[in-house]
């Protein structure tokens, strides 16, 4: 189809957007018809979780109930395994653009499957549902640059020839009333940051070995990594942190309970974030 024909198609019908991420990208629904993978199956945070969800939806893998019960957010909320549905596959095939939010490098691996962090993270009450054996045997580790880049290439292969937009987490200064993540894993996190942006990795001197003081360090590192990988692969990339230049933080971001990083938009913040995502999607799809 020619570019002119492509644009005419989307002038006449709505774009179907597949949402793979968290509640932060759900406000895209205010502007486009979207899939229901987030609410019906799970919020996903890492490239590994995204690929696992792709394979589950397309029936490339079947996840045993004993694991399914703890690797999907909806399974945790409903306290029962999630059954596959043909509706999932239909929505996946109908999507015109995939909005992919990558907001973490922390992966929770149990018997070859990637668990939802709520199932094992003791900062949340959901872990109390999880059998002690799963918590004990879940291996927590951090992705490096090479792994994330390889995963993004695989995500592209799943989606081709359809469009994709990669979105990062929002990175805000940590100020009074807002909480920074616990420091228990700080050494591992900082080692990951150094590995990602060492000269051997091909990073430029401008890469933030030490991000701006007061910001969440690992988010800043991941945002820069995603920006670089997206540019290299020709994928549109959006960092919603730009909203902090336009709006006061307390107006768009909620205060989290102690020990948790800034993660949620206020209702107003969600609306402006939704407009930001929608504007980028329109640009990608050639819409006015």
SERO-4910 file (N, C-alpha, C, O; in steps of 0.05 Angstrom, whole numbers):
BEGIN
 pado doro    nc1    nc2    nc3   cac1   cac2   cac3    cc1    cc2    cc3    oc1    oc2    oc3
  Unk    A     17    -24      0      0      0      0     18     25      0     37     26     15
  Unk    A     11     45    -16     26     70    -17     22     86      8      3     80     23
  Unk    A     40    105     13     37    122     37     11    137     37     -3    140     57
  Unk    A      3    146     13    -22    160     10    -46    142     17    -65    150     31
  Unk    A    -44    117      7    -66     98     12    -67     91     42    -89     88     53
  Unk    A    -43     88     54    -42     82     83    -56    104     99    -72     98    117
  Unk    A    -49    129     93    -61    151    107    -91    153    103   -106    159    122
  Unk    A   -100    148     79   -129    149     73   -144    127     89   -166    132     99
  Unk    A   -131    104     92   -143     82    108   -149     92    136   -171     87    147
  Unk    A   -129    105    149   -132    113    176   -147    139    180   -154    146    203
  Unk    A   -152    153    159   -170    176    161   -199    166    163   -215    179    176
  Unk    A   -204    143    151   -231    133    149   -238    114    173   -262    111    179
  Unk    A   -219    102    185   -225     83    207   -206     88    230   -184     99    227
  Unk    A   -214     80    253   -198     84    277   -174     65    278   -176     43    268
  Unk    A   -153     74    290   -129     57    294   -134     39    318   -143     48    339
  Unk    A   -127     14    316   -128     -5    338   -100     -6    351    -81    -14    338
  Unk    A    -99      1    376    -73      2    390    -71    -22    410    -89    -25    427
  Unk    A    -50    -37    408    -45    -59    427    -28    -48    450     -7    -37    446
  Unk    A    -38    -51    475    -25    -40    498    -10    -62    513    -21    -82    522
  Unk    A     17    -59    514     33    -77    529     50    -60    548     70    -48    541
  Unk    A     42    -60    573     55    -43    593     40    -43    619     30    -64    628
  Unk    A     37    -20    631     24    -17    657      1      2    656     -8     10    634
  Unk    A    -10      9    679    -32     28    681    -25     55    669    -42     71    662
  Unk    A      1     61    667     10     88    657      3     92    628      0    115    619
  Unk    A      0     71    612     -6     75    584    -36     70    578    -45     73    555
  Unk    A    -51     63    599    -80     57    595    -96     81    586   -117     78    574
  Unk    A    -86    106    592   -100    130    584   -101    134    554   -114    152    544
  Unk    A    -86    118    539    -88    119    510   -116    112    501   -124    120    479
  Unk    A   -131     98    518   -159     91    511   -177    115    507   -198    114    495
  Unk    A   -169    138    518   -185    162    515   -184    172    486   -200    189    479
  Unk    A   -166    161    470   -161    171    443   -164    150    421   -170    157    398
  Unk    A   -159    125    428   -160    104    408   -174     79    419   -176     75    443
  Unk    A   -183     62    400   -192     36    408   -168     19    415   -148     18    400
  Unk    A   -169      6    438   -145     -9    447   -152    -38    455   -175    -44    460
  Unk    A   -131    -54    455   -135    -82    465   -139    -81    495   -136    -61    508
  Unk    A   -145   -105    505   -150   -107    534   -130   -125    548   -136   -136    569
  Unk    A   -107   -129    536    -87   -147    547    -79   -139    575    -74   -156    592
  Unk    A    -77   -113    580    -68   -103    606    -87   -111    629    -79   -122    649
  Unk    A   -113   -104    625   -132   -110    646   -141   -140    646   -146   -151    667
  Unk    A   -142   -152    622   -152   -180    621   -130   -200    628   -136   -222    638
  Unk    A   -105   -193    623    -83   -212    629    -63   -201    649    -62   -211    672
  Unk    A    -48   -181    641    -27   -172    660    -15   -146    652    -14   -138    629
  Unk    A     -6   -131    672     13   -109    667     41   -122    664     48   -139    680
  Unk    A     55   -113    644     82   -124    640    102   -101    642     96    -78    635
  Unk    A    126   -108    651    146    -87    657    172    -90    642    185    -70    635
  Unk    A    180   -115    636    206   -120    623    201   -131    595    179   -140    588
  Unk    A    223   -131    579    221   -143    552    215   -173    554    202   -184    537
  Unk    A    225   -186    575    221   -214    579    191   -220    584    180   -239    572
  Unk    A    178   -204    601    150   -208    606    133   -203    581    114   -217    576
  Unk    A    141   -183    565    127   -176    541    128   -199    521    108   -207    510
  Unk    A    152   -210    517    155   -233    499    140   -257    509    127   -272    493
  Unk    A    140   -262    535    125   -284    546     95   -281    541     82   -300    534
  Unk    A     86   -256    544     57   -251    539     50   -254    509     29   -264    503
  Unk    A     68   -245    492     64   -249    463     61   -279    457     42   -287    443
  Unk    A     78   -295    468     78   -324    463     53   -337    475     42   -356    463
  Unk    A     44   -328    498     20   -338    510     -5   -332    493    -21   -349    487
  Unk    A     -6   -307    484    -29   -298    467    -30   -313    441    -52   -321    432
  Unk    A     -7   -317    429     -6   -331    403     -4   -361    405      0   -375    385
  Unk    A     -6   -372    429     -6   -400    435     20   -414    427     20   -438    421
  Unk    A     42   -399    428     68   -412    424     77   -426    450     94   -443    449
  Unk    A     66   -417    472     72   -431    498     46   -434    513     27   -419    510
  Unk    A     45   -455    530     24   -458    549     37   -457    577     56   -471    582
  Unk    A     26   -441    594     37   -438    621     21   -454    641     -3   -450    644
  Unk    A     34   -473    655     20   -490    674      5   -473    694     14   -452    703
  Unk    A    -19   -483    702    -35   -468    721    -20   -461    747    -24   -440    758
  Unk    A     -3   -479    756     12   -474    781     31   -450    778     38   -438    798
  Unk    A     39   -444    754     56   -420    749     39   -397    739     43   -374    748
  Unk    A     21   -402    721      3   -382    710    -10   -366    733    -14   -341    731
  Unk    A    -16   -379    755    -30   -367    778    -13   -344    789    -24   -326    802
  Unk    A     13   -344    784     31   -324    797     47   -307    777     62   -289    785
  Unk    A     43   -312    751     59   -296    732     42   -275    718     53   -258    703
  Unk    A     16   -275    722     -1   -255    710    -15   -239    732    -24   -250    752
  Unk    A    -17   -213    728    -30   -196    748    -59   -203    753    -68   -204    776
  Unk    A    -73   -209    731   -102   -216    734   -105   -242    749   -124   -245    765
  Unk    A    -87   -261    746    -87   -286    761    -84   -280    791    -98   -293    808
  Unk    A    -67   -262    798    -63   -255    826    -87   -241    837    -95   -247    860
  Unk    A    -99   -223    822   -123   -208    831   -146   -227    835   -161   -225    855
  Unk    A   -150   -246    817   -173   -265    818   -167   -290    833   -186   -306    838
  Unk    A   -142   -293    842   -134   -317    858   -139   -343    843   -146   -363    856
  Unk    A   -136   -343    817   -139   -367    801   -125   -364    775   -121   -342    765
  Unk    A   -117   -387    762   -102   -385    737   -120   -372    715   -144   -373    716
  Unk    A   -106   -360    696   -120   -346    674   -122   -365    650   -102   -375    641
  Unk    A   -146   -369    640   -150   -386    616   -145   -370    591   -152   -347    588
  Unk    A   -132   -383    572   -127   -371    546   -154   -368    531   -172   -384    535
  Unk    A   -157   -346    515   -181   -341    500   -175   -333    472   -155   -320    467
  Unk    A   -191   -343    453   -188   -335    425   -190   -305    421   -181   -295    401
  Unk    A   -204   -291    439   -207   -262    437   -179   -249    439   -174   -229    425
  Unk    A   -161   -261    455   -134   -249    457   -120   -250    430   -109   -230    421
  Unk    A   -121   -273    417   -108   -276    391   -121   -258    370   -107   -246    353
  Unk    A   -147   -255    371   -161   -238    352   -152   -209    355   -147   -195    336
  Unk    A   -151   -199    380   -142   -172    385   -113   -168    376   -106   -147    365
  Unk    A    -96   -188    382    -68   -186    374    -66   -182    344    -50   -166    334
  Unk    A    -81   -197    329    -80   -196    300    -92   -171    288    -84   -162    267
  Unk    A   -111   -159    302   -125   -135    292   -109   -110    297   -115    -89    284
  Unk    A    -90   -110    315    -76    -86    323    -60    -74    300    -47    -88    284
  Unk    A    -62    -47    298    -47    -33    277    -21    -22    288     -1    -20    273
  Unk    A    -20    -16    314      4     -5    326      6    -17    354    -13    -20    369
  Unk    A     31    -24    362     36    -35    388     50    -14    405     72     -5    399
  Unk    A     37     -7    427     49     12    446     63     -5    468     50    -18    484
  Unk    A     89     -4    468    105    -21    485    119     -4    507    136     12    501
  Unk    A    110     -8    532    123      6    554    143    -13    567    136    -35    576
  Unk    A    168     -4    567    190    -20    581    199     -3    604    211     18    601
  Unk    A    193    -12    628    198      5    652    215     -8    673    219      3    695
  Unk    A    226    -32    668    242    -45    688    263    -64    675    259    -73    652
  Unk    A    285    -69    689    304    -89    680    305   -113    699    321   -131    695
  Unk    A    288   -113    719    288   -134    739    270   -157    730    246   -153    725
  Unk    A    281   -181    728    265   -204    719    264   -225    742    284   -229    756
  Unk    A    241   -238    744    236   -258    765    231   -284    751    209   -289    740
  Unk    A    250   -302    751    249   -327    735    244   -351    754    258   -355    773
  Unk    A    223   -366    747    216   -390    762    210   -413    743    191   -411    727
  Unk    A    226   -433    743    222   -457    726    218   -450    697    202   -461    683
  Unk    A    234   -430    687    233   -423    659    211   -402    652    209   -396    628
  Unk    A    196   -393    671    175   -373    666    181   -348    682    193   -348    703
  Unk    A    172   -325    670    176   -299    683    152   -292    700    129   -290    690
  Unk    A    157   -289    726    135   -284    745    129   -254    746    146   -237    740
  Unk    A    104   -248    753     97   -220    759    110   -212    785    111   -227    804
  Unk    A    121   -187    786    136   -179    809    119   -179    834    129   -183    856
  Unk    A     93   -175    832     75   -174    855     75   -201    870     70   -202    894
  Unk    A     81   -223    855     80   -249    867    103   -254    886    101   -272    904
  Unk    A    125   -240    883    149   -246    900    160   -222    914    177   -225    932
  Unk    A    152   -198    906    163   -173    919    149   -169    946    125   -164    947
  Unk    A    165   -170    967    154   -168    994    145   -140   1002    134   -136   1024
  Unk    A    149   -121    984    139    -94    989    109    -92    984     96    -72    991
  Unk    A     98   -113    971     69   -114    964     56   -138    978     69   -158    982
  Unk    A     31   -135    986     18   -156   1001     12   -181    984      6   -202    996
  Unk    A     12   -179    958      5   -202    941     24   -226    945     16   -248    941
  Unk    A     48   -221    953     67   -243    956     58   -263    977     66   -286    977
  Unk    A     40   -254    995     30   -272   1016     13   -295   1004      9   -316   1017
  Unk    A      3   -291    979    -11   -313    965      7   -334    954     -1   -357    949
  Unk    A     32   -327    950     51   -344    935     63   -365    953     73   -359    975
  Unk    A     63   -390    944     76   -411    960    105   -405    966    119   -393    949
  Unk    A    114   -411    989    141   -405    998    162   -418    979    183   -406    975
  Unk    A    156   -441    968    174   -454    949    179   -436    925    202   -434    916
  Unk    A    158   -424    914    161   -407    890    178   -382    898    196   -374    882
  Unk    A    172   -370    920    188   -347    929    217   -354    932    235   -340    924
  Unk    A    222   -377    945    249   -386    950    264   -393    925    288   -388    923
  Unk    A    251   -405    905    265   -414    881    264   -394    858    276   -399    837
  Unk    A    250   -372    861    250   -352    840    277   -337    840    286   -327    860
  Unk    A    289   -336    817    315   -323    813    311   -295    804    299   -290    783
  Unk    A    320   -276    819    317   -247    812    344   -238    801    365   -241    813
  Unk    A    343   -226    777    367   -216    764    360   -192    747    337   -185    744
  Unk    A    381   -180    736    378   -155    720    387   -160    691    407   -173    686
  Unk    A    371   -149    673    378   -151    645    401   -131    638    403   -110    650
  Unk    A    418   -139    619    438   -121    610    431   -109    582    410   -117    571
  Unk    A    447    -92    572    441    -78    547    437    -98    524    418    -96    509
  Unk    A    455   -118    522    454   -137    500    428   -152    500    415   -156    479
  Unk    A    420   -161    524    395   -177    526    371   -160    518    353   -169    504
  Unk    A    370   -136    528    347   -118    522    346   -113    492    324   -113    480
  Unk    A    369   -108    480    369   -102    451    361   -126    435    346   -123    415
  Unk    A    369   -150    443    361   -174    429    331   -179    432    317   -187    413
  Unk    A    320   -174    456    291   -177    460    275   -157    443    254   -165    433
  Unk    A    285   -133    441    270   -113    425    270   -122    395    250   -118    382
  Unk    A    292   -134    386    292   -144    359    271   -166    355    258   -167    335
  Unk    A    268   -183    376    249   -205    374    220   -193    375    202   -203    361
  Unk    A    216   -173    391    190   -160    392    183   -148    365    161   -150    355
  Unk    A    203   -136    352    199   -125    325    191   -147    305    173   -142    288
  Unk    A    203   -170    307    196   -192    289    168   -202    293    154   -209    274
  Unk    A    158   -202    319    131   -209    325    111   -190    311     90   -198    301
  Unk    A    118   -164    312     99   -143    304    100   -138    274     79   -131    263
  Unk    A    122   -141    261    126   -134    233    103   -146    216     95   -169    219
  Unk    A     92   -130    197    101   -103    188     86    -80    201     87    -57    192
  Unk    A     73    -86    224     58    -65    237     76    -46    252    100    -51    256
  Unk    A     65    -24    261     80     -2    274     84     -8    304     69    -24    316
  Unk    A    104      6    315    110      2    344    120     29    355    134     44    342
  Unk    A    112     34    380    122     57    395    132     47    422    117     34    437
  Unk    A    157     52    428    168     44    454    166     68    473    174     90    466
  Unk    A    156     63    497    152     83    517    168     75    542    168     52    549
  Unk    A    181     94    555    195     88    579    179     96    604    157    106    601
  Unk    A    190     90    627    178     99    652    182    129    654    199    140    640
  Unk    A    167    143    671    172    171    676    192    173    699    189    159    719
  Unk    A    212    189    696    232    192    717    231    219    730    236    240    717
  Unk    A    224    220    755    219    245    769    239    249    791    249    229    802
  Unk    A    246    273    798    263    278    821    250    267    847    226    269    850
  Unk    A    266    257    864    255    247    890    257    269    910    279    278    918
  Unk    A    234    279    918    233    302    937    216    294    961    206    272    963
  Unk    A    213    312    979    198    308   1004    170    298    997    156    310    981
  Unk    A    162    276   1010    135    265   1006    135    244    985    115    230    981
  Unk    A    157    240    970    159    219    950    181    200    959    200    208    973
  Unk    A    179    175    951    197    154    961    216    144    939    207    139    916
  Unk    A    241    140    946    261    127    929    260     97    934    251     89    956
  Unk    A    268     80    915    268     51    920    287     43    943    306     58    949
  Unk    A    281     21    956    299     11    977    327      7    966    330      2    942
  Unk    A    348      8    983    375      7    973    387    -21    976    411    -25    971
  Unk    A    371    -41    983    382    -68    988    396    -79    965    415    -94    968
  Unk    A    387    -73    940    399    -84    916    416    -64    902    422    -66    878
  Unk    A    424    -43    916    437    -20    903    463    -28    889    468    -17    868
  Unk    A    479    -46    901    504    -52    889    500    -66    862    514    -61    843
  Unk    A    480    -84    861    474    -98    836    464    -79    815    472    -80    791
  Unk    A    447    -60    824    436    -40    805    458    -23    794    459    -19    769
  Unk    A    475    -13    811    497      5    801    517    -10    784    528      1    765
  Unk    A    521    -36    790    538    -52    772    526    -54    745    540    -53    724
  Unk    A    499    -59    744    485    -60    718    488    -34    703    493    -34    679
  Unk    A    485    -11    717    487     15    704    515     18    692    519     27    669
  Unk    A    536     11    708    563     14    698    568     -4    673    581      4    654
  Unk    A    557    -29    674    561    -47    652    547    -37    627    558    -38    605
  Unk    A    523    -26    630    508    -16    608    522      7    593    521      9    569
  Unk    A    534     24    609    545     49    597    575     50    598    587     72    597
  Unk    A    588     27    600    618     27    599    627     31    571    611     26    552
  Unk    A    651     41    566    661     45    539    659     20    521    655     23    497
  Unk    A    662     -4    533    661    -28    518    633    -33    506    630    -47    486
  Unk    A    612    -22    518    585    -26    509    578     -8    485    557    -11    473
  Unk    A    596     10    478    591     27    456    576     53    463    567     68    446
  Unk    A    573     58    490    559     81    498    576    106    493    600    105    493
  Unk    A    562    128    489    576    153    484    584    166    511    573    158    532
  Unk    A    603    184    511    612    197    536    589    211    550    590    216    574
  Unk    A    567    218    535    545    233    547    526    215    563    509    225    578
  Unk    A    529    188    560    511    170    575    514    175    605    537    179    614
  Unk    A    492    174    620    493    181    648    503    159    667    487    144    677
  Unk    A    529    157    671    540    139    690    529    146    718    524    129    734
  Unk    A    526    172    723    514    181    747    492    201    740    498    224    735
  Unk    A    467    192    738    445    209    729    442    233    748    454    234    769
  Unk    A    426    252    739    422    276    754    414    270    783    397    253    788
  Unk    A    427    283    801    422    278    829    393    282    836    380    302    828
  Unk    A    382    263    851    354    264    859    335    248    841    313    243    849
  Unk    A    344    240    818    327    223    801    333    193    808    354    187    819
  Unk    A    314    176    800    318    148    806    338    137    786    333    137    762
  Unk    A    361    128    795    385    123    778    379    101    757    385    105    734
  Unk    A    367     79    765    364     57    746    343     65    725    345     55    702
  Unk    A    324     81    731    305     90    711    319    108    690    315    105    666
  Unk    A    336    126    700    350    143    681    368    127    663    370    133    639
  Unk    A    381    107    674    398     90    658    382     74    637    390     73    614
  Unk    A    360     63    645    343     48    626    332     66    604    330     58    581
  Unk    A    323     90    612    312    109    592    333    115    571    327    115    547
  Unk    A    357    120    579    378    126    560    384    102    542    389    104    518
  Unk    A    384     78    555    389     54    539    367     51    518    374     45    495
  Unk    A    342     53    526    320     50    507    321     71    485    315     65    462
  Unk    A    328     95    492    330    116    471    351    108    451    347    111    427
  Unk    A    374     99    460    396     91    442    389     67    425    395     67    401
  Unk    A    377     47    437    369     23    421    348     29    401    349     20    378
  Unk    A    328     45    409    307     53    391    317     69    367    309     64    344
  Unk    A    335     87    372    347    103    351    363     85    332    361     88    307
  Unk    A    377     66    343    393     48    327    376     31    308    383     25    286
  Unk    A    352     23    318    335      5    304    313     19    288    297      7    275
  Unk    A    313     46    290    293     61    276    265     59    287    245     60    272
  Unk    A    262     56    313    236     53    326    229     79    340    246     91    354
  Unk    A    205     89    336    197    113    351    199    108    381    191     87    391
  Unk    A    209    128    396    212    126    425    202    151    439    205    173    429
  Unk    A    189    146    462    177    169    477    184    166    506    179    146    519
  Unk    A    196    187    517    202    188    546    182    208    559    185    232    554
  Unk    A    163    198    574    142    216    586    153    235    607    139    252    617
  Unk    A    179    232    614    191    250    633    190    279    624    192    297    640
  Unk    A    186    283    598    184    311    588    160    325    600    159    350    600
  Unk    A    140    310    610    117    323    623    125    339    647    111    359    654
  Unk    A    147    332    660    156    346    684    167    374    678    170    390    696
  Unk    A    172    379    652    180    406    644    156    424    640    158    449    639
  Unk    A    132    412    638    108    427    632     89    430    656     74    448    658
  Unk    A     91    410    674     72    409    696     86    405    723    108    393    724
  Unk    A     74    415    744     85    410    771     82    380    778     62    368    771
  Unk    A    103    369    790    103    341    795     79    332    812     67    311    806
  Unk    A     72    347    832     50    339    850     23    339    835      4    327    845
  Unk    A     22    353    812     -3    354    798     -7    329    780    -29    321    774
  Unk    A     16    317    772     13    294    753     22    267    764     16    247    753
  Unk    A     36    267    788     45    242    799     35    238    828     36    257    843
  Unk    A     27    214    834     17    208    861     41    204    880     63    196    871
  Unk    A     36    210    905     55    203    926     52    173    933     30    165    938
  Unk    A     74    158    932     72    130    938     77    124    967     89    141    981
  Unk    A     68    101    976     74     94   1004    104     89   1008    118     83    988
  Unk    A    113     91   1032    141     89   1038    154     64   1027    143     42   1029
  Unk    A    177     68   1015    192     45   1004    187     39    975    201     22    964
  Unk    A    168     52    963    161     47    935    169     71    918    166     94    926
  Unk    A    179     66    894    186     88    876    161    101    864    139     90    864
  Unk    A    165    125    854    143    140    840    134    124    816    150    117    799
  Unk    A    108    117    815     99     99    794     72    106    781     67     97    759
  Unk    A     56    122    794     28    126    785     22    155    779     31    173    793
  Unk    A      7    159    758     -3    185    751    -28    192    768    -42    174    776
  Unk    A    -31    217    773    -57    227    783    -77    225    760    -69    220    737
  Unk    A   -102    230    765   -122    230    743   -115    251    722   -116    246    698
  Unk    A   -106    274    731    -98    295    713    -73    287    697    -71    291    673
  Unk    A    -54    275    712    -29    266    699    -35    245    678    -22    245    657
  Unk    A    -54    228    683    -61    207    664    -72    219    638    -67    210    616
  Unk    A    -88    240    642   -100    253    619    -79    266    601    -80    264    577
  Unk    A    -60    280    613    -40    294    597    -21    273    585    -11    277    563
  Unk    A    -16    251    600      1    230    588    -13    217    565      0    211    544
  Unk    A    -39    213    567    -54    201    545    -53    218    520    -51    208    498
  Unk    A    -55    245    524    -53    263    501    -25    262    489    -22    263    464
  Unk    A     -5    258    506     23    257    495     26    231    478     37    233    457
  Unk    A     17    209    489     19    184    473      3    186    447     12    177    426
  Unk    A    -21    197    449    -39    199    426    -26    216    404    -28    209    380
  Unk    A    -13    238    411      0    255    392     22    240    377     26    243    353
  Unk    A     37    224    392     59    209    379     48    187    361     59    182    339
  Unk    A     27    174    370     14    153    353      4    165    327      7    153    306
  Unk    A     -9    188    329    -19    201    305      3    208    286      0    205    261
  Unk    A     25    216    297     49    223    280     59    198    265     65    199    241
  Unk    A     60    176    280     70    151    269     52    140    247     60    131    226
  Unk    A     25    143    252      6    132    234     -2    151    212    -19    144    195
  Unk    A     10    175    211      4    194    191    -24    206    193    -37    213    173
  Unk    A    -34    209    217    -60    220    222    -58    250    228    -38    260    238
  Unk    A    -79    266    221    -78    295    227    -81    300    257    -81    324    265
***
